[in-house]
């Protein structure tokens, strides 16, 4: 294996033999291939592609670079959910306790905010005292006792992916479908799961906005999981508008808790129920789809899901009172209600502008390890197609000071695009646009 | 200038604004952009291309990274020749003293053997005592006194090119036309020339074998020279067979000296005369083409060129006796004459096989700074189309021991491909295939 020859073959569009590609990746992990050769390879792979066999080699090398969890001590199925990331996506916080209440173990490893999206770990840490960096031993205990546990990626899982991701981030090679698919799946395959649901976002607020490329990503990931014996279902869901009303860490956590209480926006509840039903059926394939939905809804309405959430928060050191007083998570000192100045129709609620707005208000990161303000963000109760009267609320800006409030108001007014009353808003994508199971992967 | 954004724009096929590209290159040169980001950029540039304006920015940044020679003290035109490298190409050793004898100063900076080709510096160092690493001050003195001087690239010239070349060499990004063009031209533009002849090789033994890509390289280089006010002519010349008969450092030097003595292979003499005439006319545009040729031939035949060569060798510390006894440069201990076993026609003399054969015999490098054996190589007096009788000489192998001689014989027999007597050999390319001057560049 001569590194420059491997790079040249990929540059010229050839598929690499599995042992050649594996030799290259393993040599990189051992430090024998320098970052600059890997960077050239990643760019060649970005522009020339990796086929399914090459992607599988990448997954295997990432997986084998670290350890794999053994969760066979748990007396039941183990199913996780991964989202490719969207604006206002607080589903995980509702889903993990809900699915635990359905007798499926949920060993969830999540990430921080990335680019214009907030991250599950940050939302959890908006809860006073909540610890996301617990040991793997403690993670297993909580999982057994509560039915779910929510932590960050540990450095023991797929460390090769961690190094490659850091390099991709600074060399313009993040958004290649096979690289994304391998990165996500290598981590999920290490979790010791018996089933996996993937939420692949499509639309302007997604990292891969285009329908065709998002479908290709979903297809690749389902194929990887299936080939390795992990039953995997991908849902392609709408990210042409934010999910729910709240955008910003603490605001989203509060909204998630309201969903757990049977309240909150309908689109959030619907996506939670759909994903919970998929996870339940991966754990118990005999349950019919309609029955799975009904059980999920009942656990939300009965308070069982909320009860699991409280146990989870307590187990991970957090303040359980937030379950009763979710509005206590709205900690910003300045709040500005933004109203419509004239009658109008809402044409668009631009997700990316609002996601980037959270960063501008101090609620997101532009560099790793930056401290963030959990209180800032937006609440936007309107949706595309809504008819608005003069004076109606378009949204609330949560900011740390008056300057932030002014900037946030500007951002909100631009993100909520208004048309003349009676004007037809562009069609929005159905919330759950496509579903891809093992049978749909070629 | 955010490095990752620059890489992404090139990745997506956009042309970069001059100040953005220059900022990126300058930051790399200052050490603020790491090798891994430059490697990703180079691969993106390889696969997406650089347009003429971007290539010009690259040339400018390389040129400005180092110093530029001022040769205005010389009382006459200053013209150099650069070859993209071919098997058996010993033209420079004849050309520099010949053109000096035509009253054109030749400040020649050359390279070492690269891949399957030998290099001018190595051929010069086959002459006992010859120094190629003289100071720039001494270089100028020799140039003034002899009319020509031949040294290696100094680290003061285009150091950015040197760093980029080292990185390209290990990241599969050497053979991109704009990168090659910028690398060659930045060095030549630093030499303080008033004219430049480029010998761009085409055919199986060239680094860029394909006609179309070789023409594109020639066109780019002529455009770069012309845009910067350096009159530049490119000749596209045949490299589907070796040039001359000798391949290997000392053997080639001996053949070059025979050419200076008015002897030696016709193709070598012809290419020398064509290139000398071009250089003379760049120095003295009033001289008509036929007159330029005639003057070059007469300087070879009169011994004037040889006399300059002797002065050059003496000035650079070498043993001038080689001019009278060129066969003294044939220093290998084992020589095997390889004869035809049956009547045949020569279909092909494969240049790359013979060039790589020189490395196999110990006469070339696989790593920088490796010591090499100047004596080894091949003499192949046959050409495609020659009719051969049984027992006729196909070539002589020069090796350092019997093992080498055996391996060399095998290589030679394979490189000289024979057909049935009377069989038609494939057409060979005319020695000088195309000529490209400033008027031909768009």
Interface residues (C-beta under 8 A of the other chain):
Chain A: X3 X4 X5 X7 X8 X11 X34 X35 X36 X37 X38 X39 X40 X41 X42 X43 X44 X46 X47 X48 X167 X169 X170 X171 X172 X173
Chain B: X3 X4 X5 X7 X8 X11 X34 X35 X36 X37 X38 X39 X40 X42 X43 X44 X46 X47 X48 X167 X169 X170 X171 X172 X173
